[in-house]
Amino acid sequence: MKYWQSEGTGRDFENKLKSCGENVIIEDGVRIFHPERVSIGNNVYIGHDTILKGYYKHDLIIEDNTWIGQMCFIHGAGGVKIGKNVGIGPGVKIHAASHIESTETILFSPLEFKEIIISDGCNIGIGAVILPGVRVGENVKIGANAVVNRSIPDNVTAVGVPAKVIKKRD
């Protein structure tokens, strides 16, 4: 039988982040795991009860002027980079790892890590899910509750399950 070790409470992150800019607001109830792999830029807001999971292998980077709503879950196992001037609505889930299909019970199957990039100027709607290996292009709008399972080009709006481009902008 396998036993796992707890990652702790995620509440002991002050002065342990890889880097933290100026004018950063981290609301009550935010938990940050592996803070030594988490970098936060200037003018960043992280809403109540959000979980940021750095990972021992890859970094979770949040660039300048980014707003992350309440109760988001961002898991940086494969690396996550959130660009500048990004808005992430409440309840968004971003996860950069998945289990490799195998004959084993999924809980014991190996993990595959794939980087997620959310480019500058994006707006991710409330409750959206961003899956491993996705690049969301610059100035993209992702609709509420969309599931993004493939990369999205620059300057478009994408909605649905799975997310599909419905509008191109200049």
C-alpha positions in Angstrom: 0.0 0.0 0.0 1.2 3.5 -0.9 1.2 6.3 1.7 1.4 9.9 0.8 2.9 12.7 2.8 0.8 15.8 3.4 1.9 19.0 1.7 0.9 20.9 4.8 -1.7 23.6 5.1 -0.6 25.9 2.3 -0.9 28.8 4.7 2.8 29.2 5.6 3.9 31.0 2.4 4.9 34.5 3.6 8.5 35.3 2.6 8.8 31.9 0.9 7.6 32.7 -2.6 10.1 32.5 -5.4 9.4 36.1 -6.1 6.6 38.6 -5.2 6.2 42.1 -6.7 4.7 45.2 -5.2 1.0 46.0 -4.5 0.1 42.3 -4.3 -3.2 41.5 -2.5 -3.6 37.9 -1.3 -7.1 37.6 0.4 -8.0 35.6 3.4 -8.2 31.8 2.9 -5.7 31.7 0.0 -3.4 28.7 0.2 -0.1 28.4 -1.6 1.7 25.0 -1.8 5.3 24.8 -2.8 5.6 28.6 -2.6 9.3 28.3 -3.6 8.0 27.6 -7.2 5.5 30.4 -7.3 6.3 33.9 -8.7 3.9 36.8 -8.5 4.3 40.0 -10.4 3.3 43.6 -9.5 -0.3 44.7 -9.0 -1.8 41.2 -8.6 -5.0 40.3 -6.8 -5.7 36.8 -5.6 -9.2 36.3 -4.3 -10.5 34.5 -1.2 -10.1 30.8 -0.8 -8.0 30.3 -4.0 -5.5 27.5 -4.1 -2.2 27.9 -5.9 -0.3 24.7 -6.1 3.3 25.2 -7.2 5.0 21.9 -7.9 8.5 20.7 -7.1 9.4 20.3 -10.8 7.9 23.3 -12.5 7.0 27.0 -11.8 3.7 28.7 -11.5 4.2 32.3 -12.8 1.6 35.1 -12.4 2.7 38.2 -14.2 1.8 41.9 -13.6 -1.7 43.4 -13.4 -3.5 40.1 -13.1 -6.7 39.5 -11.2 -7.6 36.1 -9.9 -11.1 35.7 -8.6 -12.4 33.8 -5.5 -12.2 30.0 -5.1 -9.9 29.4 -8.1 -7.7 26.3 -8.3 -4.4 26.6 -10.2 -2.1 23.5 -10.2 1.3 24.2 -11.7 2.5 20.5 -12.0 3.5 20.9 -15.7 4.2 24.6 -15.4 1.7 27.4 -15.6 2.4 30.9 -16.9 -0.3 33.5 -16.6 0.6 36.7 -18.6 0.1 40.4 -17.9 -3.3 42.1 -17.7 -5.2 38.9 -17.3 -8.5 38.5 -15.6 -9.5 35.1 -14.2 -13.1 34.8 -13.0 -14.2 33.1 -9.7 -14.1 29.3 -9.6 -11.7 28.8 -12.6 -9.7 25.6 -12.6 -6.3 25.4 -14.3 -4.5 22.1 -14.1 -1.2 21.3 -15.9 -1.1 17.5 -15.3 -3.2 14.5 -16.1 -3.1 10.7 -15.6 -1.7 8.7 -18.5 -4.2 6.1 -19.6 -3.2 2.7 -18.4 -4.6 -0.6 -17.1 -4.0 0.5 -13.5 -6.6 2.2 -11.4 -6.4 5.9 -12.4 -5.3 6.8 -8.9 -2.1 4.8 -9.4 -1.5 5.5 -13.1 1.5 7.7 -13.9 1.1 11.5 -14.4 1.9 13.4 -17.6 2.9 17.0 -17.3 2.1 19.6 -19.9 2.6 23.4 -19.6 -0.3 25.8 -19.7 0.2 29.4 -21.0 -2.4 32.0 -20.7 -1.1 34.9 -22.7 -1.3 38.7 -22.1 -4.7 40.4 -22.1 -6.9 37.3 -21.6 -10.2 37.2 -19.7 -11.1 33.7 -18.4 -14.8 33.5 -17.6 -16.3 32.3 -14.3 -16.0 28.5 -13.8 -13.9 27.8 -16.9 -11.5 24.9 -16.9 -8.1 25.0 -18.6 -6.6 21.6 -19.2 -2.9 20.5 -19.7 -0.9 21.5 -22.7 -3.1 24.5 -23.7 -1.9 27.8 -24.9 -4.5 30.6 -24.7 -3.5 33.3 -27.2 -3.2 37.0 -26.5 -6.4 39.0 -25.9 -8.6 35.9 -25.8 -12.0 35.8 -24.0 -13.0 32.4 -22.7 -16.7 32.1 -21.8 -18.1 31.1 -18.5 -17.9 27.4 -17.7 -16.0 26.6 -20.9 -13.7 23.6 -21.0 -10.5 24.5 -22.9 -8.9 21.2 -24.0 -6.9 22.6 -26.9 -4.9 25.8 -27.7 -6.9 28.9 -28.7 -5.4 31.5 -31.2 -5.0 35.2 -30.5 -7.8 37.7 -30.5 -10.8 35.5 -30.4 -13.7 34.5 -28.1 -14.2 30.8 -27.3 -17.1 29.2 -25.5 -18.6 25.8 -24.7 -17.7 22.3 -23.8 -15.3 21.7 -25.4 -14.4 25.4 -26.1 -14.8 26.5 -29.7 -14.0 29.9 -31.3 -17.2 31.8 -32.0 -15.8 35.2 -32.8 -12.6 36.7 -34.2 -11.5 40.2 -33.3 -8.8 42.5 -34.9 
